[in-house]
């Protein structure tokens, strides 16, 4: 309990200065009144002026009350014995009376209406009217000049601001031109070095045109013996030991020229995007001759951008063998196993089909059968292979059940059924392969251990959870996207609160994938992909071009490139450094038993799933008609 010392005197209360009154009922009007007419005690115009023997004037009532409390002059503190030593100040009283009358006239003049002025002017003679008009004309001139001065000042300020901005832009352009000149010089020297090395290459290592033609002729005869030209041509481009420029009977120089022309067209199409990236990369360069390596970074970006110029279908298969059907055959998920020897396909037909990649790739005809097949009781929304056990596969379905499968025996080895609604996503932890996560429409993210039938952890996402994904480099971090338009990032050791919530999408987040341990990409039904860094609250990049307004269209990445489906039945490929797509692949419209008139063949078809074969240029994508394509980036 606090105590107050008894020997300590309470501080004196300071007397507050009374609020300054207004004069004539207008706030702040006392400032406009003549200061000689203001009473120092009441701060209003003096009423019945009285003067002390020291010469200071006050209102009579104010000074009498003051002397009753203190017999000193309120202004200079000279002693005044009593009220008999104050005297009327008639001169000041007359001046104040005149001042009040002038003020009253001014107020009346301001309050007079136009009709009153007209009535008043009826009694004026010509001289008075001329005088009044002269006064009004001068007043008008002053007002107009004041207005022009004000507007000219504003114009001057605007022009100076524009000038300053343009000067800053000019300085920025000068800096950009300076390091552009430096970079052009550096790249030119590098090009000369490469050309010199090419000239120094021994002649016997460069094949002649006759040698090229003989090699091409032998290879083409071998291709004709093998069978179908289309499928073997795809295989030869992978398996042939010949350089790409020698394959297919074409000579080296035209092939190189054609490739260079395609790359130039590609640069032209994405020129603005590339320019923006270059200026951002080089913007931090100090012009003292020191390079921060950003030119090398942009050169890497350009090389990645130019690495692929087309997408080629290597093989094709069907999720369902019923080709001519009006029933739904949507493929909802495609995934490669641990070693990328097999890939599994699952969807609304309630079947999980596993295909051997090598057999599908090398087959002469597009007629493929799964090496194994598993049947579920409900439509399948997602599958995931275990990163440690090659034969273990998990699936999530529309009943909210998560299954564990042994693909070597086609048997269910575990079943988790705590979700109350449709389960959209499932994923294994790469650092702890026994740990599994699932997300559902019941707003819950659940973690499972394959040795337990009950969940080991539940996170309430607050909205329908559409996707879950573990960080591939840590054991404890998980990201999930939901219908609240956000990506939530959690540390599983502290599950009560998200480490970060990434906002920016306009609709539900349907997919989340990690490019590496620090960057992730999300897809949403707002037709956008967003690239996030875990250390930043805002998106690094936004990718636009594909169409995605209502369906799950798939998302995959190899760390540099990002592939996603679109609701125009196409696959889109993005590079992480550019906001626009760099390549597309169009699926052919499917044939139905009964065609509906008045609609395009592919108006309702969309690419529904995509996956990336690790450490390769191979993609596997599928659409809503159950057509699955093995695609090679060329």
C-alpha positions in Angstrom: 0.0 0.0 0.0 1.5 3.4 -1.0 1.8 6.1 1.6 2.1 9.9 1.4 4.8 11.4 3.7 3.1 13.6 6.4 5.8 16.3 6.4 5.4 16.9 2.7 3.2 19.8 1.7 0.6 19.3 -1.0 1.6 21.3 -4.1 -0.3 24.5 -4.8 -2.9 24.3 -7.5 -2.1 26.6 -10.4 -4.9 29.0 -11.3 -6.1 28.3 -14.8 -6.1 31.2 -17.2 -9.7 31.9 -18.2 -10.7 31.0 -21.8 -10.3 33.9 -24.1 -13.8 35.2 -24.9 -14.9 36.0 -28.4 -15.8 39.4 -29.6 -19.0 40.0 -31.4 -19.9 36.3 -31.1 -17.2 35.3 -33.6 -14.4 33.0 -32.6 -11.0 34.5 -32.7 -12.4 38.0 -33.3 -10.5 39.5 -30.4 -7.3 39.2 -32.6 -8.8 41.6 -35.1 -9.8 44.2 -32.5 -7.4 47.1 -31.8 -5.1 45.9 -29.0 -5.3 49.3 -27.3 -9.0 48.7 -26.7 -8.6 45.3 -25.1 -8.9 45.0 -21.3 -6.0 43.0 -19.9 -8.3 41.3 -17.4 -11.3 40.2 -19.4 -9.7 40.3 -22.8 -12.7 42.0 -24.3 -13.1 45.5 -25.6 -13.0 47.9 -22.6 -16.4 48.9 -21.2 -16.3 52.3 -19.3 -12.5 52.8 -19.2 -10.8 53.5 -15.9 -7.1 54.2 -15.4 -4.8 53.5 -12.5 -2.2 56.1 -11.3 0.4 54.2 -13.2 -1.4 54.8 -16.5 -2.9 51.4 -17.3 -6.6 51.3 -18.4 -9.1 48.6 -17.6 -12.9 48.1 -17.5 -14.2 49.8 -14.4 -15.9 46.6 -13.1 -12.8 44.5 -13.8 -10.3 46.8 -12.0 -12.6 47.2 -9.0 -13.0 43.5 -8.5 -9.2 43.0 -8.9 -8.4 45.6 -6.3 -10.8 43.9 -3.9 -8.6 40.8 -4.1 -5.2 42.4 -4.4 -4.3 46.1 -4.0 -1.8 46.1 -6.8 -2.0 47.1 -10.5 -2.7 43.9 -12.5 -0.4 45.1 -15.2 2.7 46.4 -13.4 2.1 45.4 -9.8 2.5 48.9 -8.4 0.7 49.2 -5.0 -2.8 50.9 -5.2 -4.2 51.7 -1.7 -7.9 51.5 -2.6 -10.4 52.1 -5.4 -10.2 55.8 -4.9 -6.9 55.9 -6.7 -8.5 54.9 -10.1 -9.8 57.6 -12.5 -12.1 57.6 -15.5 -10.3 57.6 -18.9 -12.8 59.7 -21.0 -10.6 60.0 -24.0 -10.2 56.2 -24.3 -13.9 55.7 -23.7 -14.8 58.0 -26.6 -12.3 56.2 -28.9 -13.8 52.8 -28.0 -17.3 54.1 -28.6 -16.3 55.3 -32.1 -14.6 52.0 -32.7 -17.7 50.1 -31.8 -19.8 52.3 -34.1 -17.4 51.6 -37.0 -17.6 47.9 -36.4 -21.3 48.1 -36.3 -21.4 49.8 -39.7 -19.1 47.3 -41.2 -21.3 44.5 -39.9 -24.4 46.2 -41.3 -22.8 46.7 -44.7 -21.8 43.1 -44.9 -25.2 42.0 -44.0 -27.0 44.2 -46.5 -28.7 42.4 -49.3 -28.6 43.4 -53.0 -32.1 44.9 -52.8 -31.1 47.0 -49.8 -28.1 48.3 -51.7 -30.3 49.2 -54.7 -32.7 51.0 -52.3 -29.9 52.9 -50.7 -28.4 53.9 -54.0 -31.6 55.6 -55.1 -30.6 58.8 -53.1 -27.1 58.9 -54.5 -26.1 61.6 -57.0 -23.7 61.0 -60.0 -20.6 61.9 -58.1 -21.3 59.5 -55.3 -22.1 56.7 -57.8 -18.8 57.4 -59.6 -16.9 57.3 -56.3 -18.6 54.1 -55.3 -17.9 52.5 -58.6 -14.2 53.5 -58.4 -14.0 51.9 -55.0 -15.7 48.7 -56.3 -13.5 48.6 -59.4 -10.3 48.9 -57.3 -11.6 46.2 -55.0 -12.3 44.0 -57.9 -8.9 44.5 -59.4 -7.3 43.6 -56.1 -9.4 40.5 -55.8 -8.6 39.4 -59.3 -4.9 40.1 -58.9 -4.9 38.1 -55.6 -6.7 35.2 -57.4 -4.2 35.3 -60.3 -1.3 35.4 -57.9 -2.7 32.4 -56.0 -3.3 30.4 -59.2 0.1 31.3 -60.6 1.8 30.1 -57.4 0.0 26.8 -57.7 1.0 26.5 -61.3 4.6 27.3 -60.5 4.7 24.7 -57.7 3.2 22.1 -60.1 5.7 22.9 -62.8 8.6 22.8 -60.3 7.4 19.4 -59.0 7.1 18.0 -62.6 10.6 19.4 -63.3 12.0 17.7 -60.2 10.4 14.4 -61.0 11.7 14.5 -64.6 15.2 15.4 -63.4 15.1 12.4 -61.1 13.9 10.2 -64.0 16.7 11.6 -66.1 19.2 10.8 -63.5 17.8 7.3 -63.2 17.9 6.9 -67.0 21.5 8.2 -67.1 22.5 5.6 -64.5 20.7 2.9 -66.4 22.4 3.9 -69.6 25.7 3.9 -67.9 25.4 0.3 -66.6 23.8 -0.7 -69.9 26.9 0.5 -71.7 29.1 -1.3 -69.2 27.1 -4.5 -69.6 27.1 -4.3 -73.4 30.9 -3.9 -73.4 31.3 -6.9 -71.0 29.0 -9.1 -73.0 30.7 -8.1 -76.2 34.1 -9.1 -74.8 32.6 -12.5 -73.6 31.1 -13.1 -77.1 34.5 -12.4 -78.8 36.1 -14.9 -76.4 33.6 -17.6 -77.3 33.9 -16.9 -81.1 37.7 -17.1 -80.8 37.5 -20.4 -79.0 35.2 -21.7 -81.8 37.7 -20.6 -84.5 40.5 -22.4 -82.5 38.6 -25.7 -82.6 40.5 -28.2 -84.8 39.0 -28.8 -88.2 38.9 -32.6 -87.9 36.5 -32.2 -84.9 33.9 -30.4 -87.1 31.9 -32.9 -89.2 31.6 -32.1 -92.9 28.2 -31.8 -94.6 28.7 -35.2 -96.3 29.4 -36.8 -93.0 26.3 -35.2 -91.5 24.1 -36.4 -94.4 25.5 -40.0 -94.2 24.9 -40.1 -90.5 21.4 -38.7 -90.9 20.6 -41.2 -93.6 21.7 -44.2 -91.5 19.7 -42.9 -88.5 16.5 -42.4 -90.7 16.8 -45.9 -92.2 17.0 -47.3 -88.6 14.0 -45.3 -87.7 11.9 -46.8 -90.6 12.8 -50.3 -89.5 11.7 -49.6 -85.9 8.1 -48.9 -86.9 5.8 -45.9 -86.3 7.6 -42.6 -87.3 5.8 -40.4 -84.7 6.5 -42.4 -81.6 10.0 -43.5 -82.6 10.9 -39.9 -83.5 10.1 -39.0 -79.9 12.2 -41.8 -78.6 15.1 -41.0 -80.9 15.3 -37.4 -79.7 16.1 -38.8 -76.2 18.1 -41.9 -76.9 20.2 -41.0 -79.9 23.9 -40.2 -79.2 23.9 -37.7 -82.1 23.9 -34.0 -81.2 20.5 -32.4 -81.5 21.6 -30.2 -84.5 22.4 -33.4 -86.5 19.2 -35.3 -85.8 16.4 -35.8 -88.3 18.6 -35.3 -91.4 19.0 -31.5 -90.9 22.3 -29.8 -91.2 23.8 -28.0 -88.3 23.9 -24.4 -89.4 20.2 -24.1 -90.4 19.1 -25.9 -87.2 21.1 -23.5 -85.1 19.8 -20.5 -87.1 16.2 -21.7 -86.7 16.7 -22.2 -82.9 18.2 -18.8 -82.6 15.3 -17.2 -84.6 12.8 -18.9 -82.3 14.6 -17.6 -79.2 14.7 -14.1 -80.6 11.0 -14.2 -81.3 10.5 -15.5 -77.7 12.6 -12.6 -76.3 10.6 -10.1 -78.4 7.3 -11.5 -77.1 8.5 -11.1 -73.4 10.7 -8.0 -74.0 8.9 -5.7 -71.4 9.0 -8.5 -68.7 12.7 -9.1 -69.4 13.5 -5.4 -69.3 11.8 -5.0 -66.0 13.7 -8.0 -64.5 17.0 -6.6 -65.9 16.5 -3.2 -64.4 15.5 -4.6 -61.1 18.5 -6.9 -61.0 20.9 -4.1 -62.1 19.2 -1.3 -60.1 21.5 -1.8 -57.1 24.7 -1.6 -59.1 27.2 0.9 -57.8 28.7 2.8 -60.7 32.2 3.0 -59.2 33.3 0.2 -61.4 32.2 -2.5 -58.9 29.8 -5.1 -60.0 27.5 -6.9 -57.6 27.1 -9.9 -59.8 23.6 -9.0 -60.9 24.5 -9.2 -64.6 25.4 -12.8 -64.0 22.1 -13.3 -62.2 20.2 -11.8 -65.1 22.2 -13.9 -67.6 21.1 -17.0 -65.6 17.6 -15.8 -65.7 17.8 -15.3 -69.5 19.4 -18.7 -70.0 16.6 -20.3 -68.0 14.0 -18.4 -70.0 15.5 -19.5 -73.3 16.1 -23.1 -72.3 12.8 -24.3 -73.6 11.1 -23.1 -76.8 8.3 -25.7 -77.2 6.3 -28.5 -75.5 6.1 -31.9 -77.2 3.8 -34.8 -76.4 5.8 -37.9 -75.9 3.0 -40.3 -75.1 -0.7 -40.3 -74.4 -3.0 -42.6 -72.4 -6.5 -42.6 -71.0 -7.6 -42.7 -67.3 -10.6 -44.6 -68.4 -10.8 -47.0 -71.4 -14.3 -45.8 -72.2 -13.2 -43.3 -74.8 -16.6 -42.2 -76.2 -18.6 -41.4 -73.0 -20.6 -38.5 -71.6 -19.7 -39.5 -68.0 -17.1 -37.5 -66.0 -13.5 -38.8 -66.2 -11.7 -36.0 -64.4 -8.2 -36.8 -63.3 -7.8 -35.0 -59.9 -4.2 -36.0 -59.1 -1.0 -37.4 -60.7 2.2 -38.2 -58.7 5.5 -39.8 -59.4 6.9 -42.3 -56.9 10.2 -41.8 -54.9 12.5 -42.9 -57.8 10.2 -41.6 -60.6 9.9 -45.2 -62.0 6.1 -45.2 -61.7 3.4 -42.6 -61.7 -0.1 -42.9 -60.2 -3.3 -41.4 -61.5 -6.5 -40.9 -59.5 -9.8 -39.2 -60.0 -13.5 -39.3 -60.0 -13.8 -42.9 -61.3 -12.8 -44.0 -57.8 -9.7 -45.8 -59.1 -6.0 -45.3 -58.5 -4.0 -46.6 -61.5 -0.2 -47.0 -61.4 1.8 -46.9 -64.7 5.5 -47.6 -65.3 7.0 -44.5 -66.8 9.6 -46.2 -69.0 7.0 -48.5 -70.7 4.6 -45.6 -71.4 7.4 -43.5 -72.8 8.9 -46.1 -75.1 5.7 -47.7 -76.3 5.1 -47.6 -80.1 1.4 -47.2 -79.8 -0.7 -45.2 -77.4 -2.4 -48.2 -75.8 -1.3 -48.5 -72.2 -2.4 -50.6 -69.2 -1.6 -50.0 -65.6 0.8 -52.3 -63.7 -1.5 -52.1 -60.8 -4.9 -50.7 -59.9 -6.7 -50.0 -56.6 -10.4 -49.3 -56.2 -11.9 -46.9 -53.6 -15.5 -46.4 -52.4 -15.6 -42.7 -53.2 -14.2 -40.2 -55.7 -10.6 -39.5 -55.1 -9.4 -35.9 -54.7 -5.6 -36.3 -54.0 -2.8 -38.9 -53.8 0.7 -38.8 -52.5 3.6 -41.2 -52.5 5.7 -41.9 -49.4 9.2 -40.3 -49.9 10.9 -43.3 -48.0 8.8 -46.4 -48.8 8.6 -46.9 -52.5 5.4 -48.9 -52.5 3.4 -46.8 -50.0 0.8 -44.4 -51.3 -1.8 -42.3 -49.6 -5.2 -41.1 -50.9 -7.9 -38.7 -49.8 -11.5 -38.9 -51.0 -14.8 -37.1 -51.1 -16.0 -39.0 -48.0 -13.3 -37.4 -45.9 -11.3 -40.7 -45.5 -7.6 -40.9 -45.8 -6.2 -44.3 -46.9 -2.7 -45.8 -46.9 -2.0 -48.3 -49.7 0.6 -50.9 -50.4 0.9 -50.7 -54.2 2.9 -54.0 -54.3 -0.1 -55.9 -52.9 -2.9 -53.5 -53.8 -4.1 -53.6 -50.2 -5.2 -50.9 -47.7 -2.8 -50.9 -44.8 -4.4 -48.0 -42.8 -7.5 -45.9 -42.8 -8.0 -42.5 -41.1 -11.6 -41.3 -40.9 -11.8 -38.3 -38.5 -12.7 -35.7 -41.1 -16.4 -34.7 -41.2 -16.5 -33.5 -44.8 -14.7 -33.9 -48.1 -10.9 -34.2 -47.8 -9.2 -32.3 -50.6 -5.5 -32.8 -50.0 -2.9 -35.1 -48.5 0.9 -34.9 -48.2 3.8 -36.8 -46.6 6.6 -35.2 -44.6 9.9 -35.7 -46.4 11.9 -35.4 -43.2 9.7 -37.7 -41.2 8.1 -40.2 -43.7 5.8 -41.6 -41.0 4.0 -38.3 -40.7 1.1 -37.4 -43.0 -1.1 -34.3 -43.2 -4.6 -33.9 -44.7 -6.9 -30.9 -45.2 -10.7 -30.9 -45.5 -13.9 -28.9 -46.0 -14.5 -29.2 -42.2 -11.8 -26.4 -41.8 -9.4 -28.9 -40.1 -5.8 -29.8 -41.0 -5.0 -33.2 -39.4 -1.7 -34.8 -38.8 -1.4 -38.6 -38.8 1.2 -41.2 -37.9 0.9 -44.3 -39.9 1.2 -46.4 -36.7 -1.8 -44.8 -35.1 -5.4 -44.8 -36.2 -6.1 -41.5 -34.6 -4.7 -38.1 -35.6 -1.8 -36.8 -33.5 -2.6 -33.1 -34.1 -5.5 -31.0 -35.4 -5.2 -27.4 -36.6 -8.4 -25.4 -37.1 -7.9 -23.3 -40.3 -11.1 -21.3 -39.8 -12.3 -21.9 -43.4 -12.4 -24.8 -45.9 -8.9 -26.2 -46.3 -8.2 -26.9 -50.0 -4.5 -27.9 -49.9 -1.7 -28.9 -47.5 2.0 -29.1 -48.1 5.0 -29.8 -45.9 8.2 -27.7 -46.3 10.5 -30.2 -48.0 13.6 -29.1 -45.9 12.2 -29.1 -42.4 10.3 -31.5 -40.2 8.1 -29.0 -38.4 6.7 -26.6 -41.0 3.5 -26.9 -42.9 1.6 -24.7 -45.3 -2.0 -24.9 -46.3 -4.4 -22.8 -48.5 -8.0 -22.3 -47.7 -11.2 -20.6 -48.8 -10.3 -17.5 -46.8 -8.1 -16.5 -49.8 -4.9 -17.0 -47.6 -1.9 -19.3 -47.3 -1.2 -20.2 -43.7 2.2 -21.3 -42.6 2.6 -23.2 -39.3 5.3 -24.5 -37.0 3.9 -27.8 -35.8 5.6 -27.4 -32.4 3.5 -24.3 -31.8 0.2 -25.1 -33.5 -2.0 -22.5 -31.8 -1.0 -19.7 -34.0 0.3 -19.4 -37.6 3.9 -18.3 -38.1 2.7 -16.2 -41.0 -0.4 -15.7 -43.0 0.1 -14.7 -46.6 -2.6 -12.5 -48.1 -3.1 -11.3 -51.6 -5.3 -13.8 -53.5 -8.9 -12.7 -54.4 -10.4 -16.2 -54.1 -9.8 -19.6 -52.5 -6.3 -20.9 -52.6 -6.4 -24.3 -54.3 -2.8 -25.4 -54.3 0.5 -24.7 -52.5 3.9 -26.0 -53.7 7.4 -25.4 -52.4 10.1 -24.4 -54.9 12.7 -24.8 -52.1 13.0 -24.4 -48.4 12.3 -20.7 -48.4 10.0 -20.0 -51.4 6.6 -21.3 -52.3 4.0 -20.8 -55.0 0.2 -20.8 -54.6 -2.6 -21.1 -57.0 -6.1 -19.7 -56.6 -9.4 -19.5 -58.5 -8.7 -15.8 -59.1 -6.7 -17.0 -62.2 -3.4 -16.1 -60.5 -0.3 -17.8 -59.2 1.7 -16.0 -56.5 5.3 -16.6 -55.5 6.0 -16.1 -51.8 9.2 -15.9 -49.7 8.7 -17.2 -46.2 10.5 -14.1 -44.8 8.2 -11.6 -46.5 4.5 -10.8 -45.9 3.8 -9.8 -49.6 4.1 -11.8 -52.8 7.4 -11.6 -54.7 5.7 -12.1 -58.0 2.3 -12.7 -59.5 1.8 -14.9 -62.6 -1.1 -14.3 -64.9 -2.2 -15.7 -68.2 -4.1 -18.9 -67.5 -7.8 -19.2 -66.7 -8.9 -20.6 -63.4 -12.2 -19.5 -61.9 -13.9 -22.5 -60.4 -11.9 -25.8 -60.9 -8.9 -27.5 -59.5 -6.4 -27.3 -62.4 -3.2 -28.7 -60.9 0.1 -27.1 -60.0 3.7 -28.4 -60.2 7.2 -27.0 -60.0 10.8 -28.1 -60.4 12.2 -25.2 -58.5 12.7 -22.9 -61.4 9.7 -23.5 -63.7 6.0 -23.6 -62.6 3.4 -25.5 -64.5 -0.4 -25.2 -64.0 -3.6 -26.1 -65.9 -6.2 -23.8 -67.3 -9.9 -23.9 -68.0 -9.3 -23.4 -71.7 -8.0 -27.0 -71.8 -4.3 -25.9 -71.9 -1.2 -26.3 -69.8 0.7 -23.1 -69.0 4.4 -23.0 -68.2 5.9 -20.0 -66.2 9.4 -19.2 -65.2 9.7 -17.9 -61.7 11.5 -14.8 -62.7 8.8 -13.6 -65.2 5.2 -12.8 -64.6 3.9 -14.0 -68.0 3.8 -17.6 -69.2 6.5 -18.6 -71.5 5.0 -21.8 -73.1 1.6 -23.4 -73.5 0.3 -26.8 -74.6 -3.2 -27.2 -75.9 -5.1 -30.5 -75.3 -7.2 -31.7 -78.2 -11.0 -31.6 -77.5 -12.4 -34.9 -76.5 -15.0 -36.7 -78.5 -18.4 -37.5 -76.9 -21.1 -39.9 -77.8 -23.7 -37.1 -78.0 -22.5 -33.7 -78.9 -24.5 -30.7 -77.5 -25.2 -28.2 -80.3 -24.2 -24.5 -80.0 -21.1 -25.2 -77.8 -17.5 -25.4 -78.6 -15.9 -28.9 -78.3 -13.6 -27.8 -75.5 -15.8 -25.1 -73.9 -16.2 -27.1 -70.6 -12.9 -29.1 -70.7 -10.0 -28.1 -68.6 -6.6 -29.4 -67.5 -7.2 -30.8 -64.1 -3.8 -32.2 -62.9 -0.1 -31.9 -63.5 3.1 -33.2 -62.0 6.8 -32.9 -62.7 9.2 -35.8 -63.0 12.0 -34.9 -60.7 15.3 -33.6 -62.1 14.1 -33.8 -65.7 12.2 -31.8 -68.4 9.2 -34.2 -68.3 5.7 -33.2 -67.3 2.7 -35.4 -66.9 -0.7 -33.6 -67.3 -4.3 -34.7 -67.6 -7.6 -33.0 -68.3 -11.2 -33.3 -67.4 -11.8 -35.9 -70.1 -9.3 -38.3 -68.6 -6.7 -37.8 -71.3 -3.2 -38.1 -69.8 -0.1 -36.7 -71.7 3.6 -37.2 -71.2 5.1 -33.9 -72.2 8.7 -33.0 -72.9 10.0 -29.5 -72.7 12.2 -28.9 -75.8 
